[in-house]
Amino acid sequence: MSSRTQQIRGKLNSTIGQVKQSAGKASGNRVLQGKGVLQLLKGKAQSVHSAVLKGKEAALQQYRKNA
Protein backbone atom coordinates (compact mmCIF):
# COMPACT_ATOMS: atom_id res chain seq x y z
CA MET A 1 0.00 0.00 0.00
CA SER A 2 1.42 3.38 -0.94
CA SER A 3 2.18 6.15 1.50
CA ARG A 4 -0.46 8.34 -0.14
CA THR A 5 -3.15 5.70 0.43
CA GLN A 6 -2.11 5.34 4.06
CA GLN A 7 -2.17 9.11 4.49
CA ILE A 8 -5.73 9.35 3.12
CA ARG A 9 -6.94 6.44 5.25
CA GLY A 10 -5.32 7.97 8.30
CA LYS A 11 -7.04 11.31 7.81
CA LEU A 12 -10.35 9.61 7.14
CA ASN A 13 -10.13 7.44 10.26
CA SER A 14 -9.10 10.43 12.37
CA THR A 15 -12.06 12.46 11.15
CA ILE A 16 -14.56 9.64 11.66
CA GLY A 17 -13.09 9.00 15.10
CA GLN A 18 -13.52 12.64 16.09
CA VAL A 19 -17.15 12.59 14.92
CA LYS A 20 -17.88 9.38 16.86
CA GLN A 21 -16.18 10.75 19.94
CA SER A 22 -18.16 14.00 19.78
CA ALA A 23 -21.44 12.19 19.14
CA GLY A 24 -20.78 9.85 22.05
CA LYS A 25 -19.95 12.74 24.34
CA ALA A 26 -23.05 14.70 23.28
CA SER A 27 -25.39 11.74 23.72
CA GLY A 28 -23.75 10.39 26.88
CA ASN A 29 -22.89 7.15 25.08
CA ARG A 30 -19.52 6.17 26.55
CA VAL A 31 -19.17 3.14 24.27
CA LEU A 32 -19.49 5.30 21.14
CA GLN A 33 -17.14 7.85 22.65
CA GLY A 34 -14.57 5.11 23.32
CA LYS A 35 -14.89 3.72 19.81
CA GLY A 36 -14.30 7.23 18.51
CA VAL A 37 -11.12 7.57 20.53
CA LEU A 38 -9.86 4.23 19.24
CA GLN A 39 -10.60 5.14 15.62
CA LEU A 40 -8.93 8.52 16.09
CA LEU A 41 -5.80 6.78 17.39
CA LYS A 42 -5.92 4.32 14.49
CA GLY A 43 -5.98 7.26 12.08
CA LYS A 44 -3.02 8.89 13.76
CA ALA A 45 -1.08 5.61 13.59
CA GLN A 46 -1.86 5.31 9.88
CA SER A 47 -0.62 8.87 9.33
CA VAL A 48 2.66 8.02 11.09
CA HIS A 49 2.94 4.86 9.00
CA SER A 50 2.46 7.01 5.89
CA ALA A 51 5.30 9.29 6.94
CA VAL A 52 7.58 6.30 7.53
CA LEU A 53 6.76 4.87 4.10
CA LYS A 54 7.39 8.25 2.49
CA GLY A 55 10.77 8.48 4.24
CA LYS A 56 11.66 4.94 3.20
CA GLU A 57 10.79 5.69 -0.43
CA ALA A 58 12.92 8.84 -0.36
CA ALA A 59 15.84 6.99 1.21
CA LEU A 60 15.65 4.24 -1.43
CA GLN A 61 15.60 6.81 -4.23
CA GLN A 62 18.62 8.56 -2.75
CA TYR A 63 20.46 5.24 -2.37
CA ARG A 64 19.75 4.22 -5.97
CA LYS A 65 20.81 7.64 -7.19
CA ASN A 66 24.16 7.38 -5.40
CA ALA A 67 24.79 3.71 -6.21
Steps between C-alpha positions, in 0.01 A plus 500: 500500500642838406576777744236719336231236557604464863494877543144524363379209713662653805328834451169330433522283812603799711204703378250218551647436844457864599137495383427179694670637808302825484172319436566266791583789729190696394266204544664365816586176320837402647535197272468716187735755651757226567468361149559851370818534702626166371426591138667838547813326630488254210494794259796663668694172483422470129624856445828415676528184291452715189784728605728201559418357157563838339838523675589146396413575137713815507792315657481225236495757220802675648684168538429398140606842378835474679563133419 
